[in-house]
Amino acid sequence: MKNLDQRIVFLFSGRIVQAFLTVFTIRIMTGTLPAVEIGNQYIINSIYLWFSMVLINPVGMFVSRHLNEWKNDRKIYYILNGMNSYFVLVALISIPSVVLAKYFFNVLYLNSYGEVIILVSALIYISTWFALLNSFFNLLEFQKTFVVLNSLSQVTGLVVSYVIVRFLRTDALGWLSGILLGQLLGLVVGIWLFRRFVPHDDAENKPRQELFFTREAFAFCHPVAITTLFMWFLNQGYRFIVEKNLGLETLASVAIGLGLATSTVGLIELVTTQYFYPKYYASLLNSTLEQRRAAWEILWKKSVIIYIVGTCAILSMSHFIIEILVAPEFRNIILYLVVGIGIEFFKINSNILYLVAHGEKKTTRTIIPYFTGAVLLILFFIGLYYFRELSVNYVLYALMAAHLATYISNLHQVKKMISPSYDKLIIFKSVLAGLPLVIAFVFLQGAPFVVLFGAAAASGLWCLGCIYYLVGELEVNI
């Protein structure tokens, strides 16, 4: 990138800091919590994420789409007040919903189920507000604030979780309570900063209706809600199947492997979401179809370079990642991590395609790809049940196949909406740059830690150098 500026340097530095925090978080969790409690922690998170993804994420998407417009019109605080009421409503709805889930599906082997209900409600309200408010800083191009708040929340949550688990209660509820308190601190600081950075509303610009009761909002949000329901099943539903059929300890190992993939590959995606997404959303204001297509093609070209080379780098580091990120009793999860990296690769590329429907306000187009993936996954599970082959490996392969099908279907939907052109030469160059990293992964199996450390450092430098060159070459030609 020839015009590399201070913001992207800060973002990369922030990503490195958060990568280290992720290392300590996973390491401490696997070293302090029993496997059964780790499994419970993932189940509780899945319950919370159902409400977050299905009922709240669509609203967040709608707000992100219009955030710059509302900021310019000075009516953003009226919108936030409406969102607050909605979040309270969802938190209240979760209480009977979690009770019914326990009664009908018998999820979670915990004595203090009342505490689970309170925790899930608190997660829905506090975690949602923290994540959404922090994303606003990114979209409004306050990236430094975004990075600092994330780091503050992670550090505080990690310290408090460790203290609770070490001295008060060694269970999933204690761990998640610490994480929640870290997010609460981040939320309080975030609200204070938001009020300082964003001008207050003009009383004359107050919307005539609350955000969530407009026809436009409903037309945008309800297809996204259906889509995220299928997304939730693709990303979280397997946990309940594994827990019921293979046990909480097996779930802990699988979820740690896939969670490591999500955390590491997610670091790559966050660079694009922090730096490239705000520019893309800003370009949508008062734009024509041709302008939106051109803006998305630029976003795709830059992202695909980072995703291909970055994913290959993470694959090459996978042996090293397991050595430093998890406790010794969980170091037999290399297959889970590798399959998880493949799943995440299809997922982050689908997310880029998913943006097109938001830009075009054709969110009904997002339903078919994730419906396709979810149905395929259900058919796989039915087949595994029928032939009595429900093993961890087959579950993982089914997940990867379902995400691949979702990605292919997303490609088809994007073609219908904007008919973009894909630069095959960029894909070829990116694959060529990532190939040595894939080869390195094959030869590093069983290598001593010193070799793994050196190879990881070399892979990281190779990855950054290739991305710098390829994206810089692309920007020269734009």
C-alpha positions in Angstrom: 0.0 0.0 0.0 1.9 3.0 -1.2 -0.3 5.5 0.6 -0.2 3.7 3.9 -1.4 6.2 6.6 -1.2 6.3 10.3 -4.7 4.9 10.8 -3.9 1.6 9.2 -0.6 1.3 11.1 -2.6 1.9 14.3 -5.1 -0.7 13.3 -2.5 -3.3 12.6 -0.9 -2.5 15.9 -4.2 -2.8 17.6 -4.8 -6.2 16.0 -1.5 -7.4 17.3 -2.4 -6.3 20.8 -5.8 -8.0 20.6 -4.2 -11.1 19.2 -2.1 -11.4 22.3 -5.1 -10.8 24.4 -6.9 -13.5 22.6 -3.9 -15.8 23.3 -4.1 -15.2 27.0 -7.9 -15.5 27.1 -8.1 -18.9 25.5 -5.0 -20.1 27.3 -6.3 -19.0 30.7 -9.8 -20.4 30.0 -8.5 -23.8 29.0 -6.1 -23.8 31.9 -8.5 -22.9 34.6 -11.9 -24.2 33.6 -12.8 -27.9 33.6 -13.7 -29.3 30.1 -17.3 -29.7 31.1 -17.5 -26.0 32.2 -15.9 -25.0 28.9 -18.6 -26.9 27.1 -21.3 -25.1 29.3 -19.7 -21.8 28.4 -20.0 -22.4 24.7 -23.7 -23.6 25.1 -24.5 -20.4 27.1 -22.9 -18.3 24.4 -24.9 -20.1 21.7 -28.1 -19.3 23.5 -27.2 -15.6 23.8 -26.1 -15.5 20.2 -29.5 -16.8 19.0 -31.1 -13.6 20.3 -28.2 -11.4 19.2 -28.0 -12.7 15.7 -31.7 -13.3 14.9 -33.4 -10.4 16.8 -30.7 -7.7 17.2 -28.2 -8.1 14.3 -30.8 -7.2 11.6 -31.4 -3.9 13.4 -27.7 -3.3 13.7 -27.3 -3.8 10.0 -30.0 -1.3 9.2 -28.5 1.3 11.5 -25.0 0.7 10.0 -26.5 1.2 6.5 -27.9 4.7 7.5 -25.5 5.8 10.3 -23.6 8.4 8.3 -26.9 9.8 6.9 -28.5 10.1 10.4 -25.3 11.7 11.7 -25.4 14.3 9.0 -29.1 14.9 9.6 -28.4 15.2 13.4 -31.0 12.7 14.5 -28.9 9.8 15.6 -29.7 10.1 19.3 -33.4 9.7 18.6 -32.6 6.5 16.8 -30.4 5.3 19.6 -33.2 5.9 22.1 -35.5 3.7 20.0 -32.8 1.0 19.8 -32.4 1.0 23.6 -36.1 0.3 24.1 -35.9 -2.5 21.6 -32.8 -4.1 23.3 -34.6 -4.0 26.7 -37.6 -5.8 25.0 -35.4 -8.5 23.6 -33.7 -9.0 27.0 -37.1 -9.4 28.6 -38.3 -11.8 25.9 -35.2 -14.0 26.5 -36.3 -14.8 30.1 -39.3 -17.1 29.2 -37.5 -18.3 26.1 -34.5 -19.7 28.0 -36.9 -21.3 30.5 -38.8 -23.0 27.6 -35.5 -24.1 26.0 -34.5 -25.8 29.3 -37.9 -27.5 29.7 -38.2 -28.8 26.2 -34.6 -29.5 25.1 -32.9 -30.0 28.5 -29.8 -27.9 27.6 -27.1 -27.1 30.1 -26.2 -29.3 33.0 -26.2 -26.6 35.7 -27.8 -26.4 39.1 -28.2 -22.6 39.1 -30.4 -22.2 36.0 -31.8 -18.9 37.4 -28.4 -17.4 37.2 -28.1 -18.5 33.5 -31.4 -16.6 32.7 -30.1 -13.5 34.4 -26.7 -13.8 32.7 -28.2 -14.3 29.2 -30.5 -11.3 29.6 -27.5 -9.2 30.8 -25.4 -10.4 27.9 -28.1 -9.5 25.4 -28.4 -5.9 26.7 -24.8 -5.0 27.7 -22.8 -7.0 25.2 -25.1 -5.9 22.3 -24.8 -2.3 23.2 -21.0 -2.5 23.6 -20.5 -4.2 20.3 -22.9 -2.0 18.4 -21.7 1.3 19.9 -18.1 0.3 19.3 -18.9 -0.5 15.7 -20.3 3.0 15.3 -16.9 4.4 16.2 -15.4 2.3 13.4 -18.0 3.3 10.8 -17.7 7.0 11.8 -13.9 6.6 11.3 -12.9 6.9 15.0 -10.8 3.7 14.5 -8.4 4.5 17.4 -11.3 4.7 19.8 -12.6 1.4 18.4 -9.3 -0.4 19.1 -8.8 1.2 22.5 -12.3 0.3 23.7 -11.9 -3.3 22.5 -8.6 -3.7 24.2 -9.9 -2.1 27.4 -12.9 -4.5 27.5 -10.7 -7.6 26.8 -8.1 -6.8 29.4 -10.7 -6.0 32.1 -12.8 -9.0 31.3 -9.8 -11.3 31.3 -8.6 -10.1 34.6 -12.0 -10.2 36.3 -12.8 -13.6 34.8 -9.5 -15.0 36.1 -10.1 -13.6 39.6 -13.6 -15.0 39.8 -12.7 -18.4 38.5 -9.5 -18.6 40.6 -11.0 -17.4 43.9 -14.8 -17.5 43.8 -16.3 -20.1 41.5 -14.8 -22.4 38.9 -17.6 -22.6 36.4 -18.9 -21.1 33.1 -21.1 -18.6 34.9 -18.1 -17.1 36.7 -16.0 -16.9 33.6 -18.8 -15.2 31.5 -19.6 -12.8 34.3 -16.1 -11.5 34.2 -16.2 -11.0 30.5 -19.5 -9.2 30.9 -18.1 -6.8 33.5 -15.3 -6.0 31.1 -17.8 -5.1 28.4 -19.8 -3.1 30.9 -16.8 -0.9 31.6 -16.1 -0.6 27.8 -19.8 0.4 27.3 -19.7 3.1 30.0 -16.5 4.6 28.6 -17.9 4.3 25.0 -21.1 6.2 25.9 -19.0 9.0 27.4 -16.8 9.2 24.3 -19.7 9.0 21.9 -21.4 12.0 23.5 -18.2 13.9 23.1 -17.5 13.0 19.5 -21.0 13.0 18.0 -23.0 16.2 18.0 -26.4 16.1 19.7 -29.5 16.1 17.7 -31.4 19.0 16.3 -34.9 19.0 17.9 -36.4 19.9 14.6 -35.1 16.8 12.9 -36.8 14.3 15.3 -38.2 11.4 13.3 -42.0 11.2 13.1 -41.8 7.4 13.9 -39.5 5.3 15.9 -36.9 3.5 13.9 -38.3 0.0 14.3 -41.8 0.8 13.3 -41.1 2.2 9.8 -42.0 0.2 6.7 -38.5 0.7 5.4 -36.9 -0.7 8.5 -39.2 -3.8 8.6 -38.6 -4.4 4.9 -34.9 -4.4 5.5 -34.7 -6.2 8.8 -37.1 -9.2 8.5 -35.2 -10.9 5.6 -31.9 -10.3 7.5 -33.6 -11.9 10.6 -34.5 -15.0 8.6 -31.0 -15.1 7.1 -29.3 -14.8 10.5 -31.5 -17.6 11.9 -29.9 -19.9 9.3 -26.5 -18.4 10.0 -27.0 -19.2 13.7 -27.8 -22.8 12.9 -24.7 -23.1 10.6 -22.4 -21.6 13.2 -23.9 -22.6 16.6 -26.5 -25.3 16.1 -23.9 -28.1 15.9 -23.0 -27.4 19.5 -26.3 -28.7 20.8 -26.0 -31.8 18.6 -22.5 -32.6 19.8 -23.4 -31.9 23.4 -26.4 -34.3 23.3 -24.7 -37.1 21.4 -21.0 -36.9 22.2 -20.9 -35.0 25.6 -19.8 -31.7 26.9 -16.1 -32.6 27.0 -16.1 -33.5 23.3 -18.0 -30.3 22.6 -15.3 -28.4 24.5 -12.5 -29.8 22.3 -14.5 -29.1 19.1 -15.6 -25.6 20.1 -12.0 -24.7 21.2 -10.6 -25.8 17.8 -13.3 -24.0 15.8 -13.1 -21.1 18.2 -9.4 -20.8 17.6 -10.0 -20.6 13.9 -12.7 -18.0 14.3 -10.4 -15.9 16.6 -7.4 -16.0 14.3 -9.1 -15.7 10.9 -11.3 -13.1 12.4 -8.3 -10.9 13.1 -7.7 -10.8 9.3 -11.3 -9.9 8.6 -11.3 -7.2 11.3 -8.6 -5.3 9.4 -10.9 -5.1 6.4 -14.0 -4.3 8.4 -12.2 -1.5 10.3 -10.5 0.1 7.4 -12.3 -0.8 4.2 -15.9 -1.2 5.3 -16.4 2.5 6.4 -15.2 3.7 3.0 -17.5 1.3 1.3 -20.6 2.4 3.4 -19.7 6.1 2.9 -19.6 5.5 -0.9 -23.2 4.3 -0.9 -24.6 7.7 -0.1 -26.5 9.1 -3.2 -24.8 6.6 -5.5 -25.8 5.0 -8.7 -25.7 1.2 -9.4 -22.5 1.6 -11.4 -20.9 3.5 -8.6 -21.9 0.9 -6.0 -20.7 -1.9 -8.2 -17.3 -0.2 -8.6 -17.0 0.5 -4.9 -17.8 -3.1 -4.0 -15.3 -4.5 -6.7 -12.5 -2.4 -5.1 -13.5 -3.7 -1.7 -13.6 -7.3 -2.9 -10.2 -7.1 -4.7 -8.4 -5.8 -1.6 -10.2 -8.2 0.7 -9.6 -11.3 -1.4 -5.9 -10.7 -1.3 -5.8 -10.3 2.4 -8.1 -13.3 3.0 -6.3 -15.8 0.8 -2.8 -14.9 1.9 -3.8 -14.4 5.5 -5.7 -17.6 5.8 -2.7 -19.5 4.3 -0.5 -17.9 6.9 -2.8 -18.9 9.7 -2.8 -22.5 8.4 1.0 -22.6 8.4 1.0 -21.3 12.0 -1.6 -23.8 13.2 0.8 -26.1 15.0 2.4 -23.1 16.8 -1.1 -21.6 17.6 -2.1 -24.8 19.4 1.1 -24.9 21.3 0.7 -21.4 22.7 -3.0 -20.9 22.8 -4.4 -24.0 24.6 -3.6 -26.0 27.7 -1.7 -29.4 27.2 -4.9 -31.5 27.6 -6.4 -29.8 24.5 -3.4 -30.1 22.1 -4.9 -33.0 20.1 -7.3 -30.7 18.2 -5.2 -29.9 15.1 -7.8 -31.4 12.8 -10.5 -29.3 14.4 -8.4 -26.2 13.9 -7.6 -26.9 10.3 -11.2 -27.7 9.3 -12.2 -24.6 11.3 -9.8 -22.4 9.2 -11.4 -23.8 6.0 -14.9 -23.0 7.4 -13.8 -19.5 8.4 -12.3 -18.9 4.9 -15.7 -19.6 3.3 -17.5 -17.6 6.0 -15.5 -14.3 5.6 -15.7 -14.5 1.9 -19.4 -14.9 2.1 -19.6 -11.9 4.4 -18.0 -9.7 1.6 -20.7 -11.0 -0.8 -23.4 -10.5 1.9 -22.6 -6.7 1.8 -24.0 -6.3 -1.7 -27.5 -7.1 -0.5 -27.2 -4.4 2.2 -25.9 -1.9 -0.3 -28.7 -2.6 -2.7 -31.3 -2.8 0.0 -32.3 -6.2 -1.4 -31.9 -8.2 1.8 -34.3 -10.9 0.7 -31.5 -12.1 -1.5 -29.5 -13.1 1.6 -32.0 -15.7 2.6 -31.4 -18.3 -0.1 -27.6 -18.8 0.4 -27.9 -19.4 4.2 -31.1 -21.4 3.8 -29.2 -23.6 1.3 -26.3 -24.2 3.7 -28.6 -24.8 6.7 -30.8 -27.3 4.8 -27.7 -29.1 3.5 -26.3 -29.3 7.1 -29.6 -30.7 8.3 -29.6 -33.4 5.6 -26.0 -34.3 6.5 -27.0 -34.7 10.2 -30.0 -36.8 9.3 -27.8 -39.0 7.1 -25.3 -39.4 9.9 -28.0 -40.3 12.4 -29.5 -42.8 10.0 -26.2 -44.6 9.3 -25.1 -44.2 12.9 -22.0 -42.4 11.9 -22.4 -39.3 14.1 -18.7 -38.7 14.9 -16.8 -35.5 15.4 -14.9 -35.8 12.1 -18.1 -36.2 10.1 -19.7 -33.3 11.9 -16.8 -31.1 10.9 -16.8 -32.2 7.3 -20.5 -31.5 7.2 -20.0 -28.0 8.5 -17.3 -27.3 5.9 -19.5 -28.6 3.1 -22.5 -26.5 4.3 -20.4 -23.3 4.4 -19.0 -24.0 0.9 -22.5 -24.4 -0.4 -23.5 -21.1 1.2 -20.5 -19.3 -0.4 -21.4 -20.7 -3.9 -25.0 -19.6 -3.5 -23.9 -16.2 -2.3 -21.8 -15.8 -5.5 -24.9 -16.6 -7.6 -27.1 -14.0 -5.7 -24.4 -11.3 -6.1 -24.3 -11.9 -9.9 -28.1 -11.4 -10.0 -27.9 -8.1 -8.1 -24.9 -6.2 -9.6 -23.2 -8.5 -12.1 -19.6 -7.7 -10.9 -16.4 -8.7 -12.6 -14.0 -10.8 -10.6 -10.3 -10.3 -11.4 -9.0 -13.8 -11.8 -5.4 -12.6 -12.0 -5.6 -11.2 -8.4 -6.9 -14.6 -7.2 -4.1 -16.4 -9.0 -1.4 -14.1 -7.6 -2.9 -14.4 -4.1 -3.0 -18.2 -4.3 0.6 -18.3 -5.6 1.7 -16.1 -2.7 -0.1 -18.4 -0.2 1.2 -21.7 -1.6 4.6 -21.7 0.2 2.7 -21.2 3.5 0.5 -24.3 2.8 3.5 -26.3 2.0 5.2 -25.2 5.2 2.2 -26.5 7.2 2.7 -30.0 5.8 6.3 -30.1 6.8 5.9 -28.6 10.3 3.9 -31.4 11.8 5.8 -32.7 14.8 8.5 -30.0 14.7 10.0 -28.7 18.0 8.7 -25.5 19.5 11.7 -23.4 18.5 11.2 -24.4 14.8 7.5 -23.7 15.1 8.2 -20.3 16.5 10.7 -19.4 13.8 8.4 -20.7 11.1 5.4 -18.7 12.5 7.5 -15.5 12.5 8.7 -16.1 8.9 5.1 -16.9 7.8 3.9 -13.7 9.3 6.6 -11.6 7.6 5.9 -13.4 4.3 2.2 -12.8 4.6 2.6 -9.1 5.4 5.1 -8.6 2.6 2.8 -10.3 0.0 -0.2 -8.3 1.1 1.7 -5.1 1.1 3.0 -5.7 -2.4 -0.3 -7.0 -4.0 -2.6 -4.4 -2.5 -0.1 -1.7 -3.3 0.1 -2.9 -6.9 -3.7 -2.9 -7.0 -4.0 0.7 -5.7 -1.6 1.9 -8.3 -3.9 0.5 -11.0 -7.2 1.7 -9.6 
